[in-house]
Amino acid sequence: MDEHDLIRRSAAGDLDAFEALIERKQERVFWIACHIVGDEELARDVAQEVFVRLFRVIRRFRAGGHFDAWLHRIATNLAIDSLRRERPHREAAALDAIREPATPGEGIPTGPGTNPSLASSRGEHESPAGDALRRREVRRIFTVLSSLLTRKQRLAFVLREIEGLTTGEVAGIMKTRESTVRNHILQARRILQEEVRRRYPEYCRPPYSKKD
């Protein structure tokens, strides 16, 4: 059954179709929440809340609309609400992690995308296990450093650079202009790159040098 049929049947109250829709979307919703709240356990709670909300409002979805963007907006809004409630505790934990980095390999994954500001220096023939370990470490670093961004900078960067939404889609979710989104992303990238160079130089790409 294709996604359009699942959405249509879910809107009509078909629970089997809705469960199938959840199976398709739950990982992506979880990653969106993880990127925003920076905590795996909290992200699971947010994801559950997203699908409860989706069940209540899916009848409002207009056929022909962009379902993923619509779901992104629901997930993003609920994650932001959760982050606001948890912010004092999360910011304190993030600052502690910056002062005393956690054990390599621990932390919250940033999802299937790769953050371009945290470039891996992985060798061409590195084993899959080694690659997975390095990716987990990069994701942990992103979780720590992204706490230095403003909420809007982090949200714009995550949705555009990691989740792969268009600038227009991000602007729609954030209810702002595309130029504002681009500015948030530019500022976020500068902050992340500067902090990576300062705190984690081993993850920076080697500088280009001219041959004599």
N, C-alpha and C positions, 0 to 999 in steps of 0.2 A: 504494500500500500504506500503510495507516495505521500509526501508531507502535506500537500494541499488537502488530500482526502482525510488525513489524520486530524488536521485542524478543523475541517468542516464537521467531521463526525464528533470531535471533542466538543465543539460549540453546540452540537445538538444533544449533548449529554451522554455520549457513548464513552463509558469508563474504560473499556478495553483500548479504545483509540487514544484516550488521554494518557493511559499508562505507557503505551507505545511511544507517544510523543515525548513523555518525560524521559524515557530511555535514550531517545535521540539527543535530547537537549541538556540532560542533567550534568554531564561533564563540562560542557561549555559554560553553563550557568555557575557551576562551582568555581571554575577558573576566574570568571568575571568577579565573583565575590571575593575570591582569594587575592586577586590583584588589588582590590580596593581596600579591604579590611586588613590584609596582611596576616591573617591568622586562620589556620586550616579548620580548627574546630568551629570558630565563629562563622567561617564561610559555609560550612555544612548547614548550620542553623539558618543562615540567610537563604541558601539554595532551597531548603525545605519551605521557607516562608514564600519564596518566589513562586513555587508551584502551587501552593495553596491560593495565593493571590491570582495566579494565572487561571486556575479552575473557576474562580469567581467571575473573572472579567473576560474570558476568551470569547464569549458571545459578542463582545463589543468589537472584536477584530474585524476590520473590513476586508472582504475578499479582494485580492489583488494588491493588498498592501505588503510591506516588507516585514514579514513576521519576525525574522531574527533581530532587526533593528527595534521592533516593538518590544520583544522579549528582553533585549539589552537594556532598554529604558526601565522596564520594571525591575530587573535585577540590579541595575545601577542605583536606582532610587532607594531600593530597600537596603542595599549594601551601604550607601551613604548614611541612611538613617541609623543603621546599626553602628557604623563607625563613629557617628556623633555621640552615641550613648557610651561607647567604649573608649573614646579618644584619650582621656587622661591616663588610663592604664596602658593603652597601646603605645602612646608617645614615650612614657617613662621606660617601658621595656625596650623600645627601639633605641633610645639613647644609651641605655646600659649595654645593649648589644654592640653599639658603635665603639664604646669605650673599651669593652672586652669582647672581641669577636667570639662567636659561638664555635663549637667544634665543626671543622669542615665536613660537609655532607649533610648537615642538619638544616632545617628551615622549611619555609613554605615555597613550593614550586611556583613558577610564574606561568606555567601552562605550556601548550605546544609551541608557542612562538619563541623566538630568541631575541633578547634585548640587545639592540645594536650598540648601546652605550657600554655594555659589559662584554666586550669581545673576548672570545676564548682563544687561548694560545695553543689549543689542542694540536698535537702532532698528527700528520696525515695517516699514520698507521696505529693510532691509539686504539686499544681494545674497546669493545662496546661497554664493558663494565667501567673502564676508566673514563670513557666519555660520559656515561650516566652520572658518575660521581662528580665530574667537573661541572656538568649542567646543574646538578643539585646545588653545588657551591655557588655558582653564578646566580642561581635563583635566590639563594639565601642572601647574597650580597645585595641584589636588587630590592628585596624586601626591607633590608636594613636601610639602605640609602634612600629609598623612595619615601621614607618617613620625613626626610628633609624637604620634600616638595610640599607646596600648598595642595589643598584638596583638589582644586581645579587643575593644577599642573599635573598631578598624579593621574587624575581621571582622564584627561585629554591624552596623555602619553600612553597610558595602558590601552585605552580603546583604539587609538590610531596605530601605535607602533607594535603592540603585542597582539591585540585582538584582530587587527587588520581592517577595521572599519574605515570607510572613506571619511575625509574631513567633513563633508556635508552631513554624513550620518552622525558623527561625533557632535557637530554643532547642533543637530536636532535633539540629541539626547541631553546635551548640556544647556539647550535653549539659549544659544548665543550665536554670534557671527562666526563664519569660517575663519576670518582674519584673526579673531580672538583665540580660536582653537590653535591656529598655527603659532601664535605668539606663546601660548601656554606650552606647547610642545617644544618650541625652540628654547625657552627658559629651562624647562625640565631637562632637556638633553644637555645643556651647558652645565647645569648643576651636577647631574649624574656623572658626566665625563670628568669634571674637575675633581669630584670626590673619589672616583675610581682611581684617577692618577695619583691622588694624594694618599689614599688609604690602602688601595689594592693595586699597586703598580704592576704586579705580575700578571694582571688580567688585561693590561693595555696592549694594543697592537704595537709591535716594534716600530720605532720611527723609521721613516724612509731615509736612506742615505745614498748619495750619489757615488758612483764608482769613479775611481781616479782614472 
